[in-house]
Amino acid sequence: MRWIDVASEMEAGHSNGLEVEVAGIALLLRRIDGGIFALSATCPHHAAWLSQGRFGDGRVFCPRHGGVFDLATGRRIAGPFCPDLPVYPVRIVGGRVEVAL
């Protein structure tokens, strides 16, 4: 596991999250209840960009097919059958967001 600097803490706090690409992996960074979480930026059902979906109650709603995922765990809560989203460990160091890959 390697920690990689991906964004400032302020950038990651954007209301629609922040999409970043790290080592060929598209990630969505999103602040929830004071913490920042990193998960796959695309829905595994049909690769819709989750940052274009709705957010609420610690969840993201896929803009294409209405799938609902928990932002902290990546677990699929509702919608079409598809795998859970991959999630990645996050830490804040000196105001910078680092993700472990």
Secondary structure as GFF3:
##gff-version 3
##sequence-region A 1 101
A	DSSP	beta_strand	3	8	.	.	.	ID=ss1
A	DSSP	alpha_helix	9	12	.	.	.	ID=ss2
A	DSSP	beta_strand	18	22	.	.	.	ID=ss3
A	DSSP	beta_strand	25	32	.	.	.	ID=ss4
A	DSSP	beta_strand	35	40	.	.	.	ID=ss5
A	DSSP	three_ten_helix	50	52	.	.	.	ID=ss6
A	DSSP	beta_strand	54	56	.	.	.	ID=ss7
A	DSSP	beta_strand	59	61	.	.	.	ID=ss8
A	DSSP	beta_strand	68	70	.	.	.	ID=ss9
A	DSSP	beta_strand	76	78	.	.	.	ID=ss10
A	DSSP	beta_strand	87	88	.	.	.	ID=ss11
A	DSSP	beta_strand	90	93	.	.	.	ID=ss12
A	DSSP	beta_strand	96	100	.	.	.	ID=ss13
###
